[in-house]
Amino acid sequence: MTTLSTHVLDTMHGRPAAGMQLWLEDAAGEALFAGETNADGRCPGMPELGPGRYALTFAVAEYFAGEGVALPDPPFLGDVRIAFGVSDDGHYHVPLLVSPFAYSTYRGS
């Protein structure tokens, strides 16, 4: 089995994105996990995964609105969905660096 972690960084404010809602789904859209980032922008407790396709979705607009950021209506980024594949055992780290108008991700370690 493969372990999964994420780390969300608020690049607008230069700090971890604490309190961001996120959820994990399999390729069929079945919910596997729902959580919220902690003070360090991490979300402990994610399930182990087998090989396959998955998606992590982050409630970006809700987070920034909660931080008092004035967003356009509709916001440029609402939810950010990162679809990724798991092909082997080990650890997959899927970080998100995000602002109200841009995001970046990569396979971390």
C-alpha atoms as a printed R data frame, in Angstrom:
    type eleno elety resid chain resno       x      y       z
1   ATOM     1    CA   MET     A     1   0.000  0.000   0.000
2   ATOM     2    CA   THR     A     2   0.953  3.634  -0.513
3   ATOM     3    CA   THR     A     3   0.787  6.432   2.039
4   ATOM     4    CA   LEU     A     4  -0.409  9.887   1.045
5   ATOM     5    CA   SER     A     5   0.240 13.339   2.476
6   ATOM     6    CA   THR     A     6  -0.346 16.945   1.454
7   ATOM     7    CA   HIS     A     7   0.889 20.353   2.520
8   ATOM     8    CA   VAL     A     8  -0.913 23.557   1.512
9   ATOM     9    CA   LEU     A     9   0.986 26.839   1.426
10  ATOM    10    CA   ASP     A    10  -0.795 30.188   1.097
11  ATOM    11    CA   THR     A    11   1.572 32.060  -1.235
12  ATOM    12    CA   MET     A    12  -0.445 35.280  -0.983
13  ATOM    13    CA   HIS     A    13   0.294 35.609   2.724
14  ATOM    14    CA   GLY     A    14   3.527 33.594   2.831
15  ATOM    15    CA   ARG     A    15   2.353 31.016   5.386
16  ATOM    16    CA   PRO     A    16   0.751 27.586   5.726
17  ATOM    17    CA   ALA     A    17  -2.920 27.509   4.742
18  ATOM    18    CA   ALA     A    18  -4.480 26.488   8.058
19  ATOM    19    CA   GLY     A    19  -8.148 25.507   8.029
20  ATOM    20    CA   MET     A    20  -8.510 24.661   4.328
21  ATOM    21    CA   GLN     A    21 -11.093 21.973   3.624
22  ATOM    22    CA   LEU     A    22 -10.064 19.158   1.296
23  ATOM    23    CA   TRP     A    23 -11.311 15.791   0.151
24  ATOM    24    CA   LEU     A    24  -9.950 12.715  -1.592
25  ATOM    25    CA   GLU     A    25 -11.850 10.675  -4.176
26  ATOM    26    CA   ASP     A    26 -11.088  7.606  -6.241
27  ATOM    27    CA   ALA     A    27 -11.448  7.449 -10.044
28  ATOM    28    CA   ALA     A    28 -15.162  6.642  -9.744
29  ATOM    29    CA   GLY     A    29 -15.735  9.769  -7.657
30  ATOM    30    CA   GLU     A    30 -16.243  7.831  -4.426
31  ATOM    31    CA   ALA     A    31 -15.284  9.864  -1.361
32  ATOM    32    CA   LEU     A    32 -12.379  8.268   0.521
33  ATOM    33    CA   PHE     A    33 -11.484 11.049   2.954
34  ATOM    34    CA   ALA     A    34 -12.489 14.558   3.991
35  ATOM    35    CA   GLY     A    35 -10.409 16.764   6.237
36  ATOM    36    CA   GLU     A    36  -9.011 20.164   7.057
37  ATOM    37    CA   THR     A    37  -5.444 21.408   7.129
38  ATOM    38    CA   ASN     A    38  -3.891 22.028  10.527
39  ATOM    39    CA   ALA     A    39  -1.851 25.057  11.671
40  ATOM    40    CA   ASP     A    40   1.114 23.822   9.598
41  ATOM    41    CA   GLY     A    41  -1.014 23.439   6.440
42  ATOM    42    CA   ARG     A    42  -0.899 19.640   6.637
43  ATOM    43    CA   CYS     A    43  -3.772 17.178   6.832
44  ATOM    44    CA   PRO     A    44  -3.001 14.090   8.905
45  ATOM    45    CA   GLY     A    45  -5.011 10.907   8.755
46  ATOM    46    CA   MET     A    46  -5.247 10.306   5.028
47  ATOM    47    CA   PRO     A    47  -5.927  6.679   4.078
48  ATOM    48    CA   GLU     A    48  -3.471  4.323   2.471
49  ATOM    49    CA   LEU     A    49  -3.993  3.826  -1.259
50  ATOM    50    CA   GLY     A    50  -3.559  1.059  -3.775
51  ATOM    51    CA   PRO     A    51  -2.534  1.559  -7.406
52  ATOM    52    CA   GLY     A    52  -5.021  3.668  -9.369
53  ATOM    53    CA   ARG     A    53  -6.302  7.147 -10.150
54  ATOM    54    CA   TYR     A    54  -7.297  9.590  -7.408
55  ATOM    55    CA   ALA     A    55  -8.111 13.272  -6.956
56  ATOM    56    CA   LEU     A    56  -7.505 15.685  -4.107
57  ATOM    57    CA   THR     A    57  -9.807 18.710  -4.121
58  ATOM    58    CA   PHE     A    58  -9.050 21.825  -2.084
59  ATOM    59    CA   ALA     A    59 -11.656 24.489  -1.154
60  ATOM    60    CA   VAL     A    60  -9.473 27.434  -2.167
61  ATOM    61    CA   ALA     A    61 -12.070 30.221  -2.532
62  ATOM    62    CA   GLU     A    62 -13.708 29.305   0.768
63  ATOM    63    CA   TYR     A    63 -10.311 29.452   2.486
64  ATOM    64    CA   PHE     A    64  -9.331 32.860   1.058
65  ATOM    65    CA   ALA     A    65 -12.779 34.330   1.738
66  ATOM    66    CA   GLY     A    66 -12.394 33.153   5.332
67  ATOM    67    CA   GLU     A    67  -9.059 34.966   5.462
68  ATOM    68    CA   GLY     A    68 -10.830 38.208   4.533
69  ATOM    69    CA   VAL     A    69  -9.563 38.347   0.952
70  ATOM    70    CA   ALA     A    70 -11.947 40.189  -1.392
71  ATOM    71    CA   LEU     A    71 -12.590 37.757  -4.249
72  ATOM    72    CA   PRO     A    72 -14.332 38.461  -7.540
73  ATOM    73    CA   ASP     A    73 -17.749 36.890  -8.110
74  ATOM    74    CA   PRO     A    74 -17.299 34.226  -9.239
75  ATOM    75    CA   PRO     A    75 -13.789 33.685  -7.882
76  ATOM    76    CA   PHE     A    76 -11.078 32.801 -10.388
77  ATOM    77    CA   LEU     A    77 -10.209 29.670  -8.400
78  ATOM    78    CA   GLY     A    78 -13.076 28.025  -6.541
79  ATOM    79    CA   ASP     A    79 -12.016 24.476  -5.801
80  ATOM    80    CA   VAL     A    80  -8.637 23.232  -7.020
81  ATOM    81    CA   ARG     A    81  -8.734 19.575  -8.076
82  ATOM    82    CA   ILE     A    82  -5.486 17.683  -8.491
83  ATOM    83    CA   ALA     A    83  -5.934 14.380 -10.305
84  ATOM    84    CA   PHE     A    84  -2.997 12.017  -9.848
85  ATOM    85    CA   GLY     A    85  -2.043  8.390 -10.289
86  ATOM    86    CA   VAL     A    86  -0.508  5.954  -7.843
87  ATOM    87    CA   SER     A    87   1.610  3.341  -9.609
88  ATOM    88    CA   ASP     A    88   3.770  1.868  -6.873
89  ATOM    89    CA   ASP     A    89   4.120  1.346  -3.150
90  ATOM    90    CA   GLY     A    90   5.846  3.940  -1.025
91  ATOM    91    CA   HIS     A    91   4.862  7.481  -0.215
92  ATOM    92    CA   TYR     A    92   3.141 10.091  -2.376
93  ATOM    93    CA   HIS     A    93   3.250 13.710  -1.233
94  ATOM    94    CA   VAL     A    94   0.966 16.117  -3.123
95  ATOM    95    CA   PRO     A    95   1.679 19.708  -2.024
96  ATOM    96    CA   LEU     A    96  -0.368 22.713  -3.124
97  ATOM    97    CA   LEU     A    97   1.066 26.233  -3.341
98  ATOM    98    CA   VAL     A    98  -1.880 28.548  -3.869
99  ATOM    99    CA   SER     A    99  -3.077 32.150  -4.097
100 ATOM   100    CA   PRO     A   100  -6.505 33.395  -5.226
101 ATOM   101    CA   PHE     A   101  -5.257 33.532  -8.839
102 ATOM   102    CA   ALA     A   102  -2.644 30.780  -9.242
103 ATOM   103    CA   TYR     A   103  -1.555 27.394  -7.968
104 ATOM   104    CA   SER     A   104   1.255 24.911  -8.385
105 ATOM   105    CA   THR     A   105   1.775 21.312  -7.397
106 ATOM   106    CA   TYR     A   106   4.327 18.545  -7.848
107 ATOM   107    CA   ARG     A   107   5.097 15.079  -6.539
108 ATOM   108    CA   GLY     A   108   7.009 15.754  -3.363
109 ATOM   109    CA   SER     A   109   8.841 13.397  -1.061
